[in-house]
Each structure stands twice: as structure tokens, then as C-alpha cells.
Amino acid sequence: MKNILVLLLIGITILSCSNDDDVANPTNCDFTTLVDASEYADAPSDQVTINSVTIADNCLKINFGASGCDGNTWELKLIDSENVFESNPPQRNLRLSLRNEEACQAFITQELDFDISNLQVEGNQVLLNITNSDQSILYEY
């Protein structure tokens, strides 16, 4: 009887534990957006082509490409300049930073999501200008 009770308690404990990834990353984006003026100015700026940007919830999805072997060694960051420009709507400048040391001639395309919830300003929208592309996107929250 004692063994059954122990097994029952172990089973309840295991079932009550939760591996809730949403607590660690509530937006389910791949990466967070860095807000840092010095990183914005000084981060690597290897050639990257931004094909498209879309927003779903608080994630900015960027489809981009660059030359390389397979893209597995690329280091990417989405960096905000820390400046909020007063306009209607307010605007922020972002830059996709790429460090690419791959020496292959293939053109690799990837798509990543960046959490942009830390870019919210007063009001309910901000225009995000991607400075190393010709694209801007309205972020409404």
C-alpha cells in the first residue's frame, strides 16, 4: 500500500510540472530586439538583402538573404537606435546586423522573428524604419 501511495505521489508530481516555454519567451519569437545606440552604430554590417518584413503579434518577421555556404555560422542582431522620432505616428530606426564569415558563393535565404515589444512607445503604434533596406512597417499594439 505504501509503494502505491509513493507511486501515486510521484505521478501527480510529474504531471503537475510544466515546461511552459511561453513564460521564458512570451512572444514565441526567435530573438529579442536590442535597443542600444552604440551597437546600432558599431555592430557588424556585412552585406544582407532584406526581402520582406511582416508583423505578427509582437514579432517582426524578416525574410533576408546573403552570400554564404549554408548560413549556419551567421550572427544576426536586430538593433534599434534608441531614438524615437516625434511624428504621427512616432518612428524608430532599426538595423539588421549580420556578421558573415562564410566564403561561399551561394545565396542563402532565411527568415527569423524578432520580439519588438520593447519598441512600443506612448500611443498604440510606431513606424519601424529598417535602415539597411528601403522598407518601413507600422507596428500597432
Sequence and secondary structure as in RCSB ss.txt:
>XXXX:A:sequence
MKNILVLLLIGITILSCSNDDDVANPTNCDFTTLVDASEYADAPSDQVTINSVTIADNCLKINFGASGCDGNTWE
LKLIDSENVFESNPPQRNLRLSLRNEEACQAFITQELDFDISNLQVEGNQVLLNITNSDQSILYEY
>XXXX:A:secstr
 HHHHHHHHHHHHHHH    HHHH TT  SEE EE HHHHHHS B   EEEEEEEETTEEEEEEEEEESSSTT E
EEEEEEEEEE SSS EEEEEEEEE      EEEEEEEEEE GGG  SSSEEEEEETTTTEEEEEE 
